[in-house]
Amino acid sequence: PPAPAAPATSFKPAESLPLPSREMILVEFPGIVVNEDKALAALGGEEGVAAVVATPGTMLPLKFRPGDPLSHPIFGDLT
């Protein structure tokens, strides 16, 4: 017996919209990120990360205890 015919559908292509241009920065964080805000604060916030990306040769500091003045940062290279 012949296969049943597929129902007729009307195809309308999706509307095309321009996407905003955004720059993304990837950071390999040496730990498990549970709270994204705290992880970003440990890297100096958005301003700190942006400053490192904008300045060639600078290293990104990571402070495991950002509020502790006795906590020394570890540094990561920009690659």
PQR file of N, CA, C, O and H, with PARSE charges and radii, in Angstrom:
ATOM      1  N   PRO A   1       0.837  -1.199   0.000 -0.5600 1.5000
ATOM      2  CA  PRO A   1       0.000   0.000   0.000  0.2800 2.0000
ATOM      3  C   PRO A   1       0.877   1.256   0.000  0.5500 1.7000
ATOM      4  O   PRO A   1       1.941   1.262   0.619 -0.5500 1.4000
ATOM      5  N   PRO A   2       0.457   2.279  -0.662 -0.5600 1.5000
ATOM      6  CA  PRO A   2       1.232   3.521  -0.715  0.2800 2.0000
ATOM      7  C   PRO A   2       1.265   4.203   0.661  0.5500 1.7000
ATOM      8  O   PRO A   2       0.332   4.090   1.456 -0.5500 1.4000
ATOM      9  N   ALA A   3       2.378   4.918   0.913 -0.4000 1.5000
ATOM     10  CA  ALA A   3       2.536   5.646   2.179 -0.0000 2.0000
ATOM     11  C   ALA A   3       1.575   6.818   2.211  0.5500 1.7000
ATOM     12  O   ALA A   3       1.286   7.428   1.181 -0.5500 1.4000
ATOM     13  H   ALA A   3       3.136   5.010   0.267  0.4000 1.0000
ATOM     14  N   PRO A   4       1.075   7.133   3.415 -0.5600 1.5000
ATOM     15  CA  PRO A   4       0.144   8.274   3.496  0.2800 2.0000
ATOM     16  C   PRO A   4       0.858   9.572   3.144  0.5500 1.7000
ATOM     17  O   PRO A   4       2.033   9.749   3.466 -0.5500 1.4000
ATOM     18  N   ALA A   5       0.166  10.449   2.504 -0.4000 1.5000
ATOM     19  CA  ALA A   5       0.736  11.733   2.092 -0.0000 2.0000
ATOM     20  C   ALA A   5       0.943  12.624   3.312  0.5500 1.7000
ATOM     21  O   ALA A   5       0.125  12.649   4.232 -0.5500 1.4000
ATOM     22  H   ALA A   5      -0.788  10.305   2.242  0.4000 1.0000
ATOM     23  N   ALA A   6       2.046  13.346   3.297 -0.4000 1.5000
ATOM     24  CA  ALA A   6       2.329  14.282   4.395 -0.0000 2.0000
ATOM     25  C   ALA A   6       1.358  15.446   4.294  0.5500 1.7000
ATOM     26  O   ALA A   6       1.005  15.871   3.194 -0.5500 1.4000
ATOM     27  H   ALA A   6       2.710  13.326   2.550  0.4000 1.0000
ATOM     28  N   PRO A   7       0.927  15.962   5.435 -0.5600 1.5000
ATOM     29  CA  PRO A   7      -0.009  17.095   5.385  0.2800 2.0000
ATOM     30  C   PRO A   7       0.668  18.320   4.776  0.5500 1.7000
ATOM     31  O   PRO A   7       1.857  18.555   4.991 -0.5500 1.4000
ATOM     32  N   ALA A   8      -0.073  19.068   4.042 -0.4000 1.5000
ATOM     33  CA  ALA A   8       0.459  20.281   3.413 -0.0000 2.0000
ATOM     34  C   ALA A   8       0.682  21.343   4.491  0.5500 1.7000
ATOM     35  O   ALA A   8      -0.211  21.626   5.290 -0.5500 1.4000
ATOM     36  H   ALA A   8      -1.039  18.878   3.867  0.4000 1.0000
ATOM     37  N   THR A   9       1.865  21.917   4.504 -0.4000 1.5000
ATOM     38  CA  THR A   9       2.158  22.987   5.457 -0.0000 2.0000
ATOM     39  C   THR A   9       2.585  24.218   4.692  0.5500 1.7000
ATOM     40  O   THR A   9       3.177  24.126   3.616 -0.5500 1.4000
ATOM     41  H   THR A   9       2.590  21.687   3.855  0.4000 1.0000
ATOM     42  N   SER A  10       2.286  25.345   5.245 -0.4000 1.5000
ATOM     43  CA  SER A  10       2.745  26.574   4.602 -0.0000 2.0000
ATOM     44  C   SER A  10       4.034  26.990   5.302  0.5500 1.7000
ATOM     45  O   SER A  10       4.078  27.105   6.527 -0.5500 1.4000
ATOM     46  H   SER A  10       1.806  25.420   6.119  0.4000 1.0000
ATOM     47  N   PHE A  11       5.058  27.208   4.532 -0.4000 1.5000
ATOM     48  CA  PHE A  11       6.371  27.561   5.071 -0.0000 2.0000
ATOM     49  C   PHE A  11       6.578  29.050   4.927  0.5500 1.7000
ATOM     50  O   PHE A  11       6.462  29.603   3.834 -0.5500 1.4000
ATOM     51  H   PHE A  11       5.022  27.115   3.537  0.4000 1.0000
ATOM     52  N   LYS A  12       6.884  29.693   6.031 -0.4000 1.5000
ATOM     53  CA  LYS A  12       7.187  31.116   6.018 -0.0000 2.0000
ATOM     54  C   LYS A  12       8.545  31.292   6.687  0.5500 1.7000
ATOM     55  O   LYS A  12       8.683  30.947   7.860 -0.5500 1.4000
ATOM     56  H   LYS A  12       6.978  29.244   6.919  0.4000 1.0000
ATOM     57  N   PRO A  13       9.550  31.813   5.992 -0.5600 1.5000
ATOM     58  CA  PRO A  13      10.877  31.964   6.601  0.2800 2.0000
ATOM     59  C   PRO A  13      10.839  32.946   7.775  0.5500 1.7000
ATOM     60  O   PRO A  13      10.042  33.882   7.813 -0.5500 1.4000
ATOM     61  N   ALA A  14      11.731  32.691   8.722 -0.4000 1.5000
ATOM     62  CA  ALA A  14      11.807  33.554   9.905 -0.0000 2.0000
ATOM     63  C   ALA A  14      12.337  34.924   9.509  0.5500 1.7000
ATOM     64  O   ALA A  14      13.084  35.066   8.541 -0.5500 1.4000
ATOM     65  H   ALA A  14      12.380  31.930   8.691  0.4000 1.0000
ATOM     66  N   GLU A  15      11.943  35.908  10.264 -0.4000 1.5000
ATOM     67  CA  GLU A  15      12.393  37.274  10.024 -0.0000 2.0000
ATOM     68  C   GLU A  15      13.880  37.394  10.358  0.5500 1.7000
ATOM     69  O   GLU A  15      14.345  36.805  11.334 -0.5500 1.4000
ATOM     70  H   GLU A  15      11.336  35.793  11.050  0.4000 1.0000
ATOM     71  N   SER A  16      14.607  38.134   9.574 -0.4000 1.5000
ATOM     72  CA  SER A  16      16.035  38.356   9.810 -0.0000 2.0000
ATOM     73  C   SER A  16      16.209  39.649  10.590  0.5500 1.7000
ATOM     74  O   SER A  16      15.689  40.696  10.205 -0.5500 1.4000
ATOM     75  H   SER A  16      14.229  38.612   8.781  0.4000 1.0000
ATOM     76  N   LEU A  17      16.936  39.565  11.676 -0.4000 1.5000
ATOM     77  CA  LEU A  17      17.209  40.750  12.485 -0.0000 2.0000
ATOM     78  C   LEU A  17      18.709  40.871  12.704  0.5500 1.7000
ATOM     79  O   LEU A  17      19.388  39.855  12.854 -0.5500 1.4000
ATOM     80  H   LEU A  17      17.359  38.715  11.989  0.4000 1.0000
ATOM     81  N   PRO A  18      19.241  42.083  12.727 -0.5600 1.5000
ATOM     82  CA  PRO A  18      20.675  42.236  12.990  0.2800 2.0000
ATOM     83  C   PRO A  18      20.988  41.945  14.456  0.5500 1.7000
ATOM     84  O   PRO A  18      20.209  42.291  15.345 -0.5500 1.4000
ATOM     85  N   LEU A  19      22.126  41.309  14.701 -0.4000 1.5000
ATOM     86  CA  LEU A  19      22.564  41.042  16.069 -0.0000 2.0000
ATOM     87  C   LEU A  19      23.551  42.114  16.499  0.5500 1.7000
ATOM     88  O   LEU A  19      24.399  42.530  15.709 -0.5500 1.4000
ATOM     89  H   LEU A  19      22.759  41.027  13.979  0.4000 1.0000
ATOM     90  N   PRO A  20      23.449  42.564  17.742 -0.5600 1.5000
ATOM     91  CA  PRO A  20      24.411  43.573  18.204  0.2800 2.0000
ATOM     92  C   PRO A  20      25.807  42.961  18.308  0.5500 1.7000
ATOM     93  O   PRO A  20      25.962  41.788  18.649 -0.5500 1.4000
ATOM     94  N   SER A  21      26.791  43.754  18.016 -0.4000 1.5000
ATOM     95  CA  SER A  21      28.173  43.294  18.104 -0.0000 2.0000
ATOM     96  C   SER A  21      28.615  43.352  19.565  0.5500 1.7000
ATOM     97  O   SER A  21      28.522  44.401  20.203 -0.5500 1.4000
ATOM     98  H   SER A  21      26.665  44.707  17.739  0.4000 1.0000
ATOM     99  N   ARG A  22      29.091  42.234  20.091 -0.4000 1.5000
ATOM    100  CA  ARG A  22      29.557  42.182  21.481 -0.0000 2.0000
ATOM    101  C   ARG A  22      30.894  41.473  21.527  0.5500 1.7000
ATOM    102  O   ARG A  22      31.116  40.489  20.821 -0.5500 1.4000
ATOM    103  H   ARG A  22      29.166  41.382  19.573  0.4000 1.0000
ATOM    104  N   GLU A  23      31.770  41.978  22.354 -0.4000 1.5000
ATOM    105  CA  GLU A  23      33.055  41.336  22.544 -0.0000 2.0000
ATOM    106  C   GLU A  23      32.957  40.435  23.760  0.5500 1.7000
ATOM    107  O   GLU A  23      32.447  40.843  24.804 -0.5500 1.4000
ATOM    108  H   GLU A  23      31.589  42.778  22.927  0.4000 1.0000
ATOM    109  N   MET A  24      33.445  39.212  23.626 -0.4000 1.5000
ATOM    110  CA  MET A  24      33.412  38.256  24.721 -0.0000 2.0000
ATOM    111  C   MET A  24      34.839  37.960  25.160  0.5500 1.7000
ATOM    112  O   MET A  24      35.753  37.920  24.336 -0.5500 1.4000
ATOM    113  H   MET A  24      33.859  38.881  22.779  0.4000 1.0000
ATOM    114  N   ILE A  25      35.024  37.755  26.442 -0.4000 1.5000
ATOM    115  CA  ILE A  25      36.327  37.419  27.000 -0.0000 2.0000
ATOM    116  C   ILE A  25      36.176  36.112  27.767  0.5500 1.7000
ATOM    117  O   ILE A  25      35.274  35.975  28.594 -0.5500 1.4000
ATOM    118  H   ILE A  25      34.282  37.787  27.111  0.4000 1.0000
ATOM    119  N   LEU A  26      37.046  35.164  27.496 -0.4000 1.5000
ATOM    120  CA  LEU A  26      37.024  33.877  28.177 -0.0000 2.0000
ATOM    121  C   LEU A  26      38.130  33.852  29.222  0.5500 1.7000
ATOM    122  O   LEU A  26      39.282  34.174  28.929 -0.5500 1.4000
ATOM    123  H   LEU A  26      37.778  35.276  26.824  0.4000 1.0000
ATOM    124  N   VAL A  27      37.775  33.469  30.438 -0.4000 1.5000
ATOM    125  CA  VAL A  27      38.748  33.367  31.527 -0.0000 2.0000
ATOM    126  C   VAL A  27      38.698  31.940  32.060  0.5500 1.7000
ATOM    127  O   VAL A  27      37.631  31.441  32.419 -0.5500 1.4000
ATOM    128  H   VAL A  27      36.840  33.207  30.676  0.4000 1.0000
ATOM    129  N   GLU A  28      39.849  31.290  32.107 -0.4000 1.5000
ATOM    130  CA  GLU A  28      39.924  29.966  32.729 -0.0000 2.0000
ATOM    131  C   GLU A  28      40.118  30.181  34.221  0.5500 1.7000
ATOM    132  O   GLU A  28      41.189  30.601  34.660 -0.5500 1.4000
ATOM    133  H   GLU A  28      40.716  31.695  31.815  0.4000 1.0000
ATOM    134  N   PHE A  29      39.097  29.898  34.988 -0.4000 1.5000
ATOM    135  CA  PHE A  29      39.107  30.127  36.434 -0.0000 2.0000
ATOM    136  C   PHE A  29      39.610  28.861  37.128  0.5500 1.7000
ATOM    137  O   PHE A  29      39.095  27.774  36.868 -0.5500 1.4000
ATOM    138  H   PHE A  29      38.227  29.557  34.632  0.4000 1.0000
ATOM    139  N   PRO A  30      40.602  28.985  38.001 -0.5600 1.5000
ATOM    140  CA  PRO A  30      41.171  27.786  38.644  0.2800 2.0000
ATOM    141  C   PRO A  30      40.343  27.303  39.835  0.5500 1.7000
ATOM    142  O   PRO A  30      40.818  27.302  40.971 -0.5500 1.4000
ATOM    143  N   GLY A  31      39.134  26.904  39.573 -0.4000 1.5000
ATOM    144  CA  GLY A  31      38.267  26.421  40.641 -0.0000 2.0000
ATOM    145  C   GLY A  31      36.872  26.207  40.098  0.5500 1.7000
ATOM    146  O   GLY A  31      36.610  26.427  38.916 -0.5500 1.4000
ATOM    147  H   GLY A  31      38.748  26.906  38.650  0.4000 1.0000
ATOM    148  N   ILE A  32      35.985  25.778  40.970 -0.4000 1.5000
ATOM    149  CA  ILE A  32      34.593  25.570  40.599 -0.0000 2.0000
ATOM    150  C   ILE A  32      33.837  26.854  40.902  0.5500 1.7000
ATOM    151  O   ILE A  32      33.823  27.315  42.043 -0.5500 1.4000
ATOM    152  H   ILE A  32      36.198  25.600  41.930  0.4000 1.0000
ATOM    153  N   VAL A  33      33.213  27.428  39.892 -0.4000 1.5000
ATOM    154  CA  VAL A  33      32.470  28.674  40.062 -0.0000 2.0000
ATOM    155  C   VAL A  33      31.043  28.341  40.476  0.5500 1.7000
ATOM    156  O   VAL A  33      30.281  27.747  39.714 -0.5500 1.4000
ATOM    157  H   VAL A  33      33.224  27.054  38.964  0.4000 1.0000
ATOM    158  N   VAL A  34      30.699  28.735  41.696 -0.4000 1.5000
ATOM    159  CA  VAL A  34      29.338  28.548  42.201 -0.0000 2.0000
ATOM    160  C   VAL A  34      28.577  29.856  42.090  0.5500 1.7000
ATOM    161  O   VAL A  34      27.404  29.873  41.719 -0.5500 1.4000
ATOM    162  H   VAL A  34      31.318  29.218  42.315  0.4000 1.0000
ATOM    163  N   ASN A  35      29.252  30.957  42.416 -0.4000 1.5000
ATOM    164  CA  ASN A  35      28.651  32.278  42.368 -0.0000 2.0000
ATOM    165  C   ASN A  35      29.449  33.118  41.370  0.5500 1.7000
ATOM    166  O   ASN A  35      30.606  33.454  41.623 -0.5500 1.4000
ATOM    167  H   ASN A  35      30.205  30.943  42.718  0.4000 1.0000
ATOM    168  N   GLU A  36      28.834  33.451  40.246 -0.4000 1.5000
ATOM    169  CA  GLU A  36      29.527  34.180  39.183 -0.0000 2.0000
ATOM    170  C   GLU A  36      29.969  35.569  39.625  0.5500 1.7000
ATOM    171  O   GLU A  36      31.031  36.038  39.216 -0.5500 1.4000
ATOM    172  H   GLU A  36      27.894  33.177  40.040  0.4000 1.0000
ATOM    173  N   ASP A  37      29.165  36.232  40.458 -0.4000 1.5000
ATOM    174  CA  ASP A  37      29.526  37.571  40.928 -0.0000 2.0000
ATOM    175  C   ASP A  37      30.782  37.533  41.795  0.5500 1.7000
ATOM    176  O   ASP A  37      31.640  38.410  41.686 -0.5500 1.4000
ATOM    177  H   ASP A  37      28.303  35.851  40.790  0.4000 1.0000
ATOM    178  N   LYS A  38      30.891  36.527  42.650 -0.4000 1.5000
ATOM    179  CA  LYS A  38      32.080  36.401  43.500 -0.0000 2.0000
ATOM    180  C   LYS A  38      33.315  36.041  42.675  0.5500 1.7000
ATOM    181  O   LYS A  38      34.415  36.516  42.960 -0.5500 1.4000
ATOM    182  H   LYS A  38      30.194  35.815  42.739  0.4000 1.0000
ATOM    183  N   ALA A  39      33.135  35.208  41.659 -0.4000 1.5000
ATOM    184  CA  ALA A  39      34.257  34.848  40.793 -0.0000 2.0000
ATOM    185  C   ALA A  39      34.758  36.073  40.039  0.5500 1.7000
ATOM    186  O   ALA A  39      35.966  36.272  39.907 -0.5500 1.4000
ATOM    187  H   ALA A  39      32.242  34.822  41.427  0.4000 1.0000
ATOM    188  N   LEU A  40      33.839  36.891  39.546 -0.4000 1.5000
ATOM    189  CA  LEU A  40      34.224  38.105  38.835 -0.0000 2.0000
ATOM    190  C   LEU A  40      34.884  39.103  39.778  0.5500 1.7000
ATOM    191  O   LEU A  40      35.829  39.789  39.388 -0.5500 1.4000
ATOM    192  H   LEU A  40      32.858  36.729  39.654  0.4000 1.0000
ATOM    193  N   ALA A  41      34.396  39.191  41.017 -0.4000 1.5000
ATOM    194  CA  ALA A  41      35.015  40.077  42.013 -0.0000 2.0000
ATOM    195  C   ALA A  41      36.437  39.623  42.323  0.5500 1.7000
ATOM    196  O   ALA A  41      37.315  40.458  42.544 -0.5500 1.4000
ATOM    197  H   ALA A  41      33.628  38.634  41.333  0.4000 1.0000
ATOM    198  N   ALA A  42      36.676  38.319  42.343 -0.4000 1.5000
ATOM    199  CA  ALA A  42      38.017  37.791  42.616 -0.0000 2.0000
ATOM    200  C   ALA A  42      39.000  38.164  41.506  0.5500 1.7000
ATOM    201  O   ALA A  42      40.211  38.172  41.724 -0.5500 1.4000
ATOM    202  H   ALA A  42      35.963  37.641  42.164  0.4000 1.0000
ATOM    203  N   LEU A  43      38.477  38.474  40.313 -0.4000 1.5000
ATOM    204  CA  LEU A  43      39.316  38.873  39.184 -0.0000 2.0000
ATOM    205  C   LEU A  43      39.424  40.394  39.060  0.5500 1.7000
ATOM    206  O   LEU A  43      40.028  40.894  38.111 -0.5500 1.4000
ATOM    207  H   LEU A  43      37.492  38.468  40.136  0.4000 1.0000
ATOM    208  N   GLY A  44      38.854  41.123  39.994 -0.4000 1.5000
ATOM    209  CA  GLY A  44      38.911  42.581  39.943 -0.0000 2.0000
ATOM    210  C   GLY A  44      37.704  43.213  39.283  0.5500 1.7000
ATOM    211  O   GLY A  44      37.722  44.398  38.952 -0.5500 1.4000
ATOM    212  H   GLY A  44      38.363  40.717  40.765  0.4000 1.0000
ATOM    213  N   GLY A  45      36.651  42.428  39.088 -0.4000 1.5000
ATOM    214  CA  GLY A  45      35.436  42.959  38.475 -0.0000 2.0000
ATOM    215  C   GLY A  45      35.583  43.105  36.964  0.5500 1.7000
ATOM    216  O   GLY A  45      36.632  42.814  36.390 -0.5500 1.4000
ATOM    217  H   GLY A  45      36.636  41.465  39.356  0.4000 1.0000
ATOM    218  N   GLU A  46      34.516  43.557  36.347 -0.4000 1.5000
ATOM    219  CA  GLU A  46      34.552  43.755  34.897 -0.0000 2.0000
ATOM    220  C   GLU A  46      35.613  44.776  34.513  0.5500 1.7000
ATOM    221  O   GLU A  46      36.272  44.639  33.482 -0.5500 1.4000
ATOM    222  H   GLU A  46      33.663  43.793  36.813  0.4000 1.0000
ATOM    223  N   GLU A  47      35.775  45.797  35.344 -0.4000 1.5000
ATOM    224  CA  GLU A  47      36.759  46.841  35.058 -0.0000 2.0000
ATOM    225  C   GLU A  47      38.176  46.274  35.077  0.5500 1.7000
ATOM    226  O   GLU A  47      38.995  46.614  34.224 -0.5500 1.4000
ATOM    227  H   GLU A  47      35.240  45.908  36.182  0.4000 1.0000
ATOM    228  N   GLY A  48      38.464  45.415  36.045 -0.4000 1.5000
ATOM    229  CA  GLY A  48      39.788  44.821  36.145 -0.0000 2.0000
ATOM    230  C   GLY A  48      40.117  43.931  34.963  0.5500 1.7000
ATOM    231  O   GLY A  48      41.228  43.980  34.433 -0.5500 1.4000
ATOM    232  H   GLY A  48      37.799  45.138  36.739  0.4000 1.0000
ATOM    233  N   VAL A  49      39.164  43.121  34.549 -0.4000 1.5000
ATOM    234  CA  VAL A  49      39.380  42.230  33.408 -0.0000 2.0000
ATOM    235  C   VAL A  49      39.538  43.052  32.131  0.5500 1.7000
ATOM    236  O   VAL A  49      40.415  42.767  31.315 -0.5500 1.4000
ATOM    237  H   VAL A  49      38.262  43.081  34.978  0.4000 1.0000
ATOM    238  N   ALA A  50      38.693  44.071  31.952 -0.4000 1.5000
ATOM    239  CA  ALA A  50      38.775  44.913  30.754 -0.0000 2.0000
ATOM    240  C   ALA A  50      40.102  45.659  30.693  0.5500 1.7000
ATOM    241  O   ALA A  50      40.667  45.823  29.611 -0.5500 1.4000
ATOM    242  H   ALA A  50      37.981  44.303  32.615  0.4000 1.0000
ATOM    243  N   ALA A  51      40.606  46.111  31.832 -0.4000 1.5000
ATOM    244  CA  ALA A  51      41.874  46.837  31.863 -0.0000 2.0000
ATOM    245  C   ALA A  51      43.028  45.934  31.434  0.5500 1.7000
ATOM    246  O   ALA A  51      43.930  46.378  30.724 -0.5500 1.4000
ATOM    247  H   ALA A  51      40.147  45.978  32.710  0.4000 1.0000
ATOM    248  N   VAL A  52      43.004  44.683  31.856 -0.4000 1.5000
ATOM    249  CA  VAL A  52      44.064  43.748  31.486 -0.0000 2.0000
ATOM    250  C   VAL A  52      44.006  43.442  29.989  0.5500 1.7000
ATOM    251  O   VAL A  52      45.044  43.360  29.331 -0.5500 1.4000
ATOM    252  H   VAL A  52      42.271  44.323  32.433  0.4000 1.0000
ATOM    253  N   VAL A  53      42.811  43.276  29.458 -0.4000 1.5000
ATOM    254  CA  VAL A  53      42.659  42.975  28.035 -0.0000 2.0000
ATOM    255  C   VAL A  53      43.107  44.171  27.187  0.5500 1.7000
ATOM    256  O   VAL A  53      43.681  43.992  26.114 -0.5500 1.4000
ATOM    257  H   VAL A  53      41.968  43.343  29.993  0.4000 1.0000
ATOM    258  N   ALA A  54      42.845  45.383  27.667 -0.4000 1.5000
ATOM    259  CA  ALA A  54      43.184  46.593  26.905 -0.0000 2.0000
ATOM    260  C   ALA A  54      44.664  46.946  26.974  0.5500 1.7000
ATOM    261  O   ALA A  54      45.153  47.707  26.139 -0.5500 1.4000
ATOM    262  H   ALA A  54      42.378  45.528  28.539  0.4000 1.0000
ATOM    263  N   THR A  55      45.393  46.403  27.961 -0.4000 1.5000
ATOM    264  CA  THR A  55      46.803  46.753  28.142 -0.0000 2.0000
ATOM    265  C   THR A  55      47.674  45.526  27.868  0.5500 1.7000
ATOM    266  O   THR A  55      47.748  44.624  28.702 -0.5500 1.4000
ATOM    267  H   THR A  55      44.997  45.784  28.639  0.4000 1.0000
ATOM    268  N   PRO A  56      48.330  45.486  26.712 -0.5600 1.5000
ATOM    269  CA  PRO A  56      49.180  44.330  26.399  0.2800 2.0000
ATOM    270  C   PRO A  56      50.312  44.168  27.412  0.5500 1.7000
ATOM    271  O   PRO A  56      50.874  45.152  27.892 -0.5500 1.4000
ATOM    272  N   GLY A  57      50.634  42.935  27.726 -0.4000 1.5000
ATOM    273  CA  GLY A  57      51.724  42.639  28.651 -0.0000 2.0000
ATOM    274  C   GLY A  57      51.325  42.640  30.115  0.5500 1.7000
ATOM    275  O   GLY A  57      52.159  42.359  30.976 -0.5500 1.4000
ATOM    276  H   GLY A  57      50.178  42.135  27.336  0.4000 1.0000
ATOM    277  N   THR A  58      50.075  42.946  30.419 -0.4000 1.5000
ATOM    278  CA  THR A  58      49.611  42.958  31.807 -0.0000 2.0000
ATOM    279  C   THR A  58      49.109  41.572  32.192  0.5500 1.7000
ATOM    280  O   THR A  58      48.606  40.826  31.352 -0.5500 1.4000
ATOM    281  H   THR A  58      49.397  43.174  29.720  0.4000 1.0000
ATOM    282  N   MET A  59      49.250  41.239  33.463 -0.4000 1.5000
ATOM    283  CA  MET A  59      48.762  39.940  33.944 -0.0000 2.0000
ATOM    284  C   MET A  59      47.498  40.157  34.775  0.5500 1.7000
ATOM    285  O   MET A  59      47.339  41.189  35.427 -0.5500 1.4000
ATOM    286  H   MET A  59      49.658  41.844  34.145  0.4000 1.0000
ATOM    287  N   LEU A  60      46.612  39.180  34.742 -0.4000 1.5000
ATOM    288  CA  LEU A  60      45.336  39.254  35.441 -0.0000 2.0000
ATOM    289  C   LEU A  60      45.498  38.719  36.859  0.5500 1.7000
ATOM    290  O   LEU A  60      45.833  37.548  37.038 -0.5500 1.4000
ATOM    291  H   LEU A  60      46.741  38.341  34.213  0.4000 1.0000
ATOM    292  N   PRO A  61      45.263  39.567  37.885 -0.5600 1.5000
ATOM    293  CA  PRO A  61      45.369  39.081  39.259  0.2800 2.0000
ATOM    294  C   PRO A  61      44.079  38.383  39.696  0.5500 1.7000
ATOM    295  O   PRO A  61      42.979  38.808  39.345 -0.5500 1.4000
ATOM    296  N   LEU A  62      44.233  37.319  40.458 -0.4000 1.5000
ATOM    297  CA  LEU A  62      43.106  36.604  41.044 -0.0000 2.0000
ATOM    298  C   LEU A  62      43.316  36.562  42.547  0.5500 1.7000
ATOM    299  O   LEU A  62      44.312  36.028  43.035 -0.5500 1.4000
ATOM    300  H   LEU A  62      45.127  36.974  40.743  0.4000 1.0000
ATOM    301  N   LYS A  63      42.366  37.131  43.270 -0.4000 1.5000
ATOM    302  CA  LYS A  63      42.445  37.137  44.729 -0.0000 2.0000
ATOM    303  C   LYS A  63      41.383  36.177  45.262  0.5500 1.7000
ATOM    304  O   LYS A  63      40.187  36.387  45.060 -0.5500 1.4000
ATOM    305  H   LYS A  63      41.557  37.565  42.873  0.4000 1.0000
ATOM    306  N   PHE A  64      41.830  35.131  45.939 -0.4000 1.5000
ATOM    307  CA  PHE A  64      40.879  34.159  46.478 -0.0000 2.0000
ATOM    308  C   PHE A  64      40.052  34.762  47.605  0.5500 1.7000
ATOM    309  O   PHE A  64      38.931  34.320  47.855 -0.5500 1.4000
ATOM    310  H   PHE A  64      42.802  34.961  46.103  0.4000 1.0000
ATOM    311  N   ARG A  65      40.597  35.773  48.291 -0.4000 1.5000
ATOM    312  CA  ARG A  65      39.855  36.502  49.329 -0.0000 2.0000
ATOM    313  C   ARG A  65      39.966  37.990  49.006  0.5500 1.7000
ATOM    314  O   ARG A  65      40.829  38.674  49.557 -0.5500 1.4000
ATOM    315  H   ARG A  65      41.507  36.132  48.088  0.4000 1.0000
ATOM    316  N   PRO A  66      39.099  38.506  48.112 -0.5600 1.5000
ATOM    317  CA  PRO A  66      39.222  39.890  47.640  0.2800 2.0000
ATOM    318  C   PRO A  66      39.184  40.945  48.749  0.5500 1.7000
ATOM    319  O   PRO A  66      39.831  41.984  48.613 -0.5500 1.4000
ATOM    320  N   GLY A  67      38.466  40.719  49.815 -0.4000 1.5000
ATOM    321  CA  GLY A  67      38.357  41.714  50.880 -0.0000 2.0000
ATOM    322  C   GLY A  67      39.475  41.665  51.897  0.5500 1.7000
ATOM    323  O   GLY A  67      39.524  42.517  52.784 -0.5500 1.4000
ATOM    324  H   GLY A  67      37.940  39.876  49.925  0.4000 1.0000
ATOM    325  N   ASP A  68      40.375  40.700  51.803 -0.4000 1.5000
ATOM    326  CA  ASP A  68      41.443  40.520  52.784 -0.0000 2.0000
ATOM    327  C   ASP A  68      42.729  41.167  52.274  0.5500 1.7000
ATOM    328  O   ASP A  68      43.298  40.705  51.285 -0.5500 1.4000
ATOM    329  H   ASP A  68      40.335  40.008  51.082  0.4000 1.0000
ATOM    330  N   PRO A  69      43.201  42.239  52.938 -0.5600 1.5000
ATOM    331  CA  PRO A  69      44.409  42.898  52.461  0.2800 2.0000
ATOM    332  C   PRO A  69      45.671  42.042  52.603  0.5500 1.7000
ATOM    333  O   PRO A  69      46.687  42.343  51.975 -0.5500 1.4000
ATOM    334  N   LEU A  70      45.626  40.996  53.404 -0.4000 1.5000
ATOM    335  CA  LEU A  70      46.786  40.126  53.584 -0.0000 2.0000
ATOM    336  C   LEU A  70      46.803  38.959  52.591  0.5500 1.7000
ATOM    337  O   LEU A  70      47.761  38.187  52.548 -0.5500 1.4000
ATOM    338  H   LEU A  70      44.801  40.752  53.913  0.4000 1.0000
ATOM    339  N   SER A  71      45.755  38.841  51.810 -0.4000 1.5000
ATOM    340  CA  SER A  71      45.675  37.775  50.812 -0.0000 2.0000
ATOM    341  C   SER A  71      46.398  38.220  49.537  0.5500 1.7000
ATOM    342  O   SER A  71      46.015  39.211  48.915 -0.5500 1.4000
ATOM    343  H   SER A  71      44.977  39.468  51.846  0.4000 1.0000
ATOM    344  N   HIS A  72      47.425  37.494  49.161 -0.4000 1.5000
ATOM    345  CA  HIS A  72      48.193  37.832  47.965 -0.0000 2.0000
ATOM    346  C   HIS A  72      47.542  37.210  46.734  0.5500 1.7000
ATOM    347  O   HIS A  72      47.053  36.081  46.794 -0.5500 1.4000
ATOM    348  H   HIS A  72      47.736  36.690  49.666  0.4000 1.0000
ATOM    349  N   PRO A  73      47.532  37.938  45.622 -0.5600 1.5000
ATOM    350  CA  PRO A  73      46.922  37.386  44.406  0.2800 2.0000
ATOM    351  C   PRO A  73      47.849  36.425  43.690  0.5500 1.7000
ATOM    352  O   PRO A  73      49.065  36.446  43.881 -0.5500 1.4000
ATOM    353  N   ILE A  74      47.253  35.584  42.865 -0.4000 1.5000
ATOM    354  CA  ILE A  74      48.015  34.797  41.899 -0.0000 2.0000
ATOM    355  C   ILE A  74      47.745  35.465  40.558  0.5500 1.7000
ATOM    356  O   ILE A  74      46.722  36.131  40.396 -0.5500 1.4000
ATOM    357  H   ILE A  74      46.266  35.566  42.710  0.4000 1.0000
ATOM    358  N   PHE A  75      48.638  35.299  39.603 -0.4000 1.5000
ATOM    359  CA  PHE A  75      48.512  36.013  38.333 -0.0000 2.0000
ATOM    360  C   PHE A  75      48.381  35.041  37.183  0.5500 1.7000
ATOM    361  O   PHE A  75      48.989  33.971  37.170 -0.5500 1.4000
ATOM    362  H   PHE A  75      49.469  34.758  39.735  0.4000 1.0000
ATOM    363  N   GLY A  76      47.565  35.444  36.208 -0.4000 1.5000
ATOM    364  CA  GLY A  76      47.404  34.672  34.999 -0.0000 2.0000
ATOM    365  C   GLY A  76      47.811  35.502  33.798  0.5500 1.7000
ATOM    366  O   GLY A  76      47.648  36.722  33.780 -0.5500 1.4000
ATOM    367  H   GLY A  76      47.071  36.313  36.219  0.4000 1.0000
ATOM    368  N   ASP A  77      48.341  34.822  32.799 -0.4000 1.5000
ATOM    369  CA  ASP A  77      48.766  35.499  31.568 -0.0000 2.0000
ATOM    370  C   ASP A  77      47.600  35.623  30.600  0.5500 1.7000
ATOM    371  O   ASP A  77      46.712  34.772  30.558 -0.5500 1.4000
ATOM    372  H   ASP A  77      48.473  33.831  32.813  0.4000 1.0000
ATOM    373  N   LEU A  78      47.621  36.687  29.832 -0.4000 1.5000
ATOM    374  CA  LEU A  78      46.663  36.857  28.764 -0.0000 2.0000
ATOM    375  C   LEU A  78      47.209  36.138  27.539  0.5500 1.7000
ATOM    376  O   LEU A  78      48.310  36.431  27.073 -0.5500 1.4000
ATOM    377  H   LEU A  78      48.343  37.379  29.865  0.4000 1.0000
ATOM    378  N   THR A  79      46.421  35.185  27.018 -0.4000 1.5000
ATOM    379  CA  THR A  79      46.883  34.447  25.840 -0.0000 2.0000
ATOM    380  C   THR A  79      45.936  34.634  24.685  0.5500 1.7000
ATOM    381  O   THR A  79      46.163  34.086  23.606 -0.5500 1.4000
ATOM    382  H   THR A  79      45.527  34.947  27.397  0.4000 1.0000
TER
END
